[in-house]
Amino acid sequence: MGEIEQFKRVVIVGVGLIGGSLALALKKKGFKGKICGVDSAEVLALAEPRRMLDESYTRDRLLEAVIDADIVFLCTPILDILRLIPEIGPAVKAGALITDVGSTKRTIVETASIYLPVGVDFIGGHPMAGSETKGVEGADPFLFENTTYVLTPVRSVNEQTRKALGELIELIGAKVLLLSPVLHDEIAAAVSHLPQMAAIAMMTLAAKRQSESPYFLKMAAGGFRDMTRIASSPYGIWEHIRQTNADMIAQYIDAYIEELSSLRDRLNSEALGKIFTAASESRLSIPRDTRGFLRPHYDISVSVEDRPGMLALIANTLLEKNINIKDIEILKIREDEGGTMRLAFATQSERDLSLSLLRDKGLECRKRD
């Protein structure tokens, strides 16, 4: 396992969706070290039947849990991470590594630089993974497969330790992306936090107009429903994001307002068509997959009839030729997509062979460029 062998004792603080999935993934991948978890007695009781932890500690035993840790994962909400760093800093041993899974990075990394003693490394982390099922009940050993896992190491971090963490993350199936904390938060503001604000604004506007006519929301299907889906996100998570990335979010809201103003000014101009074309071409650069792949994947769409055995037919056809499906998604009914399944492959040759095999089975399928 190389550098990863320095992590003989892993402590996961917060055994929820991410923390629990991390523990399960390490177990499934044959990690040889000891995996310990810290959480409430209720959460630990839910985790116990799944045998994801070698040792369990309630929150009042936090310092006891981390004192001999080689690596500590802080898998809690952002504001809790900010509280935990100064709490556990004096307790962890020299040479240990602390990392986190928070979705903003600047404030967390800065807090670590202030409160952690010399000899204790910190590397910020953000796995681009999630699930509809929250908490330890949703923990999944495959949650990190083919996902992007951002790391934000600072210059003072021991290089061997950074490599070891990278190996650990790759062990659970994720792809490591190194960014500075500032760049991470700017990108997050642009492609994650701004869309949330835009969805809230669109939903609020339509709801206000609903008082004028009951048909505003009744006609809000298709594109509007898709664009505002994230407006239903729980505010608890976003309160933490707001407190730690408000400046970046405000910056991109201002930039978005400028773009909207530019579109408004061109509504009666042929120049609007050029903007549409440019946006369409730019969108082609967005990866087709939904899991944040760093490497390009090769997709096909397969029309699936609503009858038993169709999924098994597809899977078994590819299994016979030892073709690995890197990602799979059931697509909703949309324009030009219909009711279809998206399959992603690692290579173009695997994609082309899969197309041929599935068509031979009488299935309607095509490349997704």
C-alpha positions in Angstrom: 0.0 0.0 0.0 3.0 2.3 0.1 2.7 5.5 2.1 -0.8 4.6 3.3 0.8 2.2 5.8 1.6 5.1 8.1 -2.2 5.3 8.9 -2.5 2.4 11.4 -5.3 4.1 13.4 -8.0 6.0 11.6 -10.5 8.0 13.7 -13.7 9.2 12.0 -15.5 12.0 14.0 -19.1 12.0 12.7 -20.4 8.6 11.6 -23.1 9.9 9.2 -23.5 9.5 5.5 -19.9 10.5 4.6 -18.2 9.2 7.7 -20.0 5.9 7.7 -19.4 5.5 3.9 -15.7 6.1 4.5 -15.6 3.4 7.1 -17.5 0.9 5.0 -15.3 1.7 1.9 -12.1 1.2 3.9 -13.4 -2.1 5.2 -14.5 -3.3 1.8 -11.2 -2.3 0.2 -9.2 -4.3 2.7 -7.7 -1.5 4.7 -5.4 -3.1 7.3 -5.5 -0.3 10.0 -8.0 0.1 12.8 -11.1 2.2 12.1 -12.6 4.1 15.0 -15.7 6.2 15.1 -17.0 9.0 17.3 -20.6 10.0 17.5 -23.7 9.9 19.7 -24.7 6.6 21.3 -27.8 6.5 19.1 -25.7 6.8 15.8 -23.2 4.3 17.0 -26.0 1.9 17.8 -27.2 2.2 14.2 -23.6 1.7 12.9 -22.8 -1.4 15.0 -24.8 -4.0 13.0 -23.0 -3.0 9.9 -19.6 -3.7 11.5 -18.0 -0.6 10.0 -16.1 0.3 13.1 -13.4 -1.5 15.1 -13.8 0.8 18.0 -16.7 3.2 18.9 -16.5 6.3 21.2 -19.4 8.5 22.3 -18.8 12.2 22.0 -17.8 12.7 25.6 -14.8 10.4 24.8 -13.6 12.3 21.8 -10.2 13.2 23.2 -9.6 9.6 24.3 -10.4 8.5 20.7 -8.0 10.8 18.9 -5.0 10.7 21.3 -3.3 7.9 19.4 -4.8 8.5 16.0 -2.6 8.6 12.9 -5.3 10.4 10.9 -8.5 12.0 12.0 -11.4 12.6 9.6 -13.7 15.4 10.7 -17.0 14.3 9.0 -19.3 16.8 10.6 -21.1 20.1 9.4 -18.7 23.0 8.8 -19.4 25.0 12.0 -18.8 21.8 14.0 -15.5 21.3 12.2 -14.4 24.8 13.2 -15.2 24.0 16.8 -13.6 20.6 16.8 -10.2 21.7 15.4 -9.1 23.7 18.5 -10.7 21.1 20.7 -8.7 18.1 19.5 -5.5 19.9 18.4 -3.8 19.7 21.8 -4.8 16.0 22.2 -3.5 14.5 18.9 0.1 13.2 18.8 2.9 14.8 16.8 3.0 13.5 13.3 -0.7 12.9 13.1 -2.8 14.2 10.2 -6.2 15.9 10.6 -8.5 16.3 7.6 -12.1 17.2 7.0 -14.9 16.9 4.5 -16.5 20.3 4.7 -17.8 21.9 1.5 -16.0 25.2 2.0 -12.3 25.4 2.7 -10.8 28.8 3.5 -12.1 29.3 7.0 -11.4 25.7 8.0 -7.8 25.7 6.7 -7.2 29.1 8.4 -8.6 27.8 11.7 -6.3 24.8 11.5 -3.3 27.0 10.9 -4.1 29.0 14.0 -5.0 26.2 16.5 -3.1 23.1 15.6 0.3 22.7 17.3 3.5 22.4 15.4 4.0 18.8 14.2 0.3 18.2 13.5 -0.5 18.4 9.8 -3.9 19.5 8.3 -5.2 18.9 4.8 -8.6 20.2 3.9 -10.8 17.9 2.0 -14.1 17.9 0.1 -15.5 14.7 -1.4 -18.0 15.4 -4.2 -20.3 12.7 -3.1 -23.8 12.6 -1.6 -27.0 10.6 -1.4 -30.7 11.2 -1.0 -30.6 9.1 2.2 -28.9 11.0 5.0 -27.2 9.8 8.1 -25.5 6.5 8.8 -28.6 4.7 7.4 -27.5 6.0 4.0 -23.8 4.9 4.4 -22.6 3.2 1.2 -19.2 1.5 0.6 -19.5 2.6 -3.0 -20.4 6.2 -2.3 -16.9 7.5 -3.4 -16.5 5.3 -6.5 -15.4 7.5 -9.4 -16.1 10.7 -7.5 -13.8 13.8 -7.4 -12.3 14.3 -3.9 -10.7 17.7 -3.6 -7.7 18.2 -1.3 -6.4 21.7 -0.3 -3.0 21.1 1.2 -0.9 24.1 2.2 2.9 24.3 1.7 3.8 23.4 5.2 2.2 19.9 4.9 4.6 17.0 4.9 4.8 15.7 1.4 4.9 12.0 2.5 1.7 12.6 4.5 0.0 14.3 1.6 0.8 11.3 -0.7 -0.4 8.9 2.0 -3.8 10.7 2.2 -4.0 10.7 -1.6 -3.4 6.9 -1.6 -6.1 6.4 1.0 -8.6 8.4 -1.0 -7.8 6.5 -4.2 -8.2 3.3 -2.2 -11.9 4.1 -1.6 -12.3 4.7 -5.4 -12.2 8.5 -5.6 -10.1 10.7 -7.8 -7.9 13.3 -6.1 -7.9 16.9 -7.2 -5.5 19.4 -5.6 -6.7 23.0 -5.3 -5.9 26.0 -3.1 -8.5 26.8 -0.5 -9.2 30.1 -2.2 -9.7 28.6 -5.6 -11.9 25.8 -4.2 -14.2 28.3 -2.6 -14.4 30.4 -5.7 -15.2 27.5 -7.9 -17.8 26.2 -5.3 -19.4 29.7 -5.3 -19.6 29.8 -9.1 -20.9 26.3 -9.9 -22.6 25.2 -6.6 -23.6 28.1 -4.4 -24.7 30.5 -7.1 -27.1 27.9 -8.7 -28.6 27.5 -5.3 -29.2 31.2 -5.0 -30.6 31.4 -8.5 -33.0 28.5 -7.9 -34.2 30.2 -4.7 -34.7 33.5 -6.6 -36.6 31.8 -9.4 -38.8 29.9 -7.1 -39.5 33.0 -4.9 -40.4 35.0 -8.0 -42.8 32.4 -9.3 -44.4 31.9 -5.9 -45.0 35.7 -5.6 -46.7 35.8 -9.0 -48.9 32.8 -7.9 -51.1 35.3 -6.0 -51.9 36.9 -9.4 -52.8 33.7 -11.1 -52.9 30.1 -9.9 -51.4 29.0 -13.2 -47.8 30.2 -12.6 -46.8 27.1 -10.6 -49.2 24.8 -12.4 -47.3 25.5 -15.6 -43.9 25.3 -13.9 -42.9 21.9 -15.3 -40.0 20.7 -17.4 -37.1 23.2 -17.4 -38.4 25.2 -14.5 -38.8 22.2 -12.3 -35.3 21.0 -13.1 -33.7 24.3 -12.6 -35.4 24.9 -9.2 -35.0 21.4 -7.8 -32.2 22.4 -5.5 -34.5 25.2 -4.0 -35.8 22.4 -1.7 -32.3 21.9 -0.1 -32.5 22.2 3.7 -31.3 25.5 5.0 -29.3 24.0 7.8 -26.5 23.0 5.5 -26.6 26.3 3.7 -26.3 28.3 6.9 -22.9 26.8 7.3 -21.9 27.6 3.7 -23.3 31.2 4.0 -21.2 31.9 7.1 -18.0 30.6 5.5 -18.3 31.7 1.9 -20.6 34.7 1.8 -18.1 37.0 0.1 -17.5 34.6 -2.8 -21.2 33.9 -3.2 -21.9 37.7 -3.3 -19.2 38.2 -5.9 -20.8 35.7 -8.2 -24.3 36.9 -7.6 -23.1 40.3 -8.7 -21.5 38.8 -11.8 -24.7 36.8 -12.5 -26.8 40.0 -12.2 -24.5 41.6 -14.8 -25.0 38.7 -17.2 -28.8 38.9 -16.7 -28.7 42.7 -17.4 -26.7 42.0 -20.5 -29.3 39.5 -21.7 -32.1 41.9 -20.9 -30.4 44.7 -23.0 -30.1 42.3 -26.0 -33.6 41.0 -26.0 -34.4 43.0 -29.1 -31.0 42.4 -30.7 -29.8 39.6 -33.0 -26.7 39.6 -30.7 -28.8 37.4 -28.4 -28.5 34.5 -30.8 -24.7 34.7 -30.6 -24.9 34.5 -26.8 -27.2 31.4 -27.0 -24.7 29.8 -29.4 -21.7 30.6 -27.2 -23.4 29.3 -24.1 -24.4 26.1 -25.9 -20.9 25.5 -27.1 -19.5 26.2 -23.6 -21.9 23.7 -22.0 -20.4 20.9 -24.1 -17.3 21.2 -21.9 -19.2 20.1 -18.8 -18.7 16.4 -18.1 -21.8 14.3 -18.9 -21.5 12.3 -15.8 -23.1 13.4 -12.5 -20.2 12.4 -10.2 -17.5 14.9 -11.0 -15.1 12.7 -13.0 -11.7 14.1 -13.5 -11.0 11.8 -16.5 -13.3 11.8 -19.5 -15.8 9.0 -19.8 -17.6 7.6 -22.8 -21.4 7.5 -22.5 -24.2 5.7 -24.3 -28.0 6.0 -23.9 -30.1 2.9 -23.9 -33.8 2.9 -24.2 -35.3 0.6 -21.6 -38.7 -0.9 -21.9 -40.9 -1.1 -18.8 -40.8 -4.8 -18.3 -39.0 -7.2 -15.9 -35.5 -8.4 -16.7 -34.3 -5.4 -18.9 -31.6 -4.3 -16.4 -30.4 -7.8 -16.0 -30.2 -8.2 -19.8 -28.0 -5.1 -20.2 -25.8 -6.0 -17.2 -25.3 -9.7 -18.3 -24.6 -8.8 -21.9 -21.7 -6.5 -20.9 -20.5 -8.9 -18.1 -20.0 -11.7 -20.7 -17.4 -9.5 -22.4 -15.9 -8.3 -19.0 -16.9 -4.7 -19.7 -17.0 -2.6 -16.6 -19.7 0.1 -16.3 -18.0 3.1 -14.6 -21.3 4.9 -13.9 -25.0 4.3 -14.5 -27.9 6.7 -14.3 -31.7 6.4 -14.9 -32.6 9.5 -16.9 -35.9 11.3 -16.4 -38.2 11.9 -19.3 -36.9 15.0 -21.1 -36.6 16.3 -24.6 -34.5 14.1 -26.8 -33.8 11.7 -23.9 -37.1 10.0 -23.2 -37.1 7.2 -20.7 -33.5 6.0 -21.0 -30.5 4.7 -19.1 -27.1 6.3 -19.3 -24.1 4.1 -19.1 -20.5 5.4 -18.8 -17.3 3.5 -19.8 -13.6 4.2 -19.2 -12.6 3.9 -22.9 -14.0 4.7 -26.3 -13.4 1.0 -27.4 -15.5 -0.3 -24.5 -18.2 2.2 -25.4 -18.2 1.1 -29.0 -18.2 -2.6 -28.2 -21.1 -2.1 -25.7 -23.1 -0.3 -28.4 -22.6 -3.2 -30.8 -23.4 -5.9 -28.2 -26.6 -4.2 -26.9 -27.8 -3.5 -30.4 -27.3 -7.2 -31.2 -29.7 -7.8 -28.3 -32.3 -5.7 -30.0 -31.9 -2.7 -27.7 -32.1 0.9 -29.0 -29.0 2.8 -28.0 -26.7 5.6 -29.2 -23.6 7.5 -28.3 -23.9 10.5 -26.1 -21.4 13.1 -27.4 
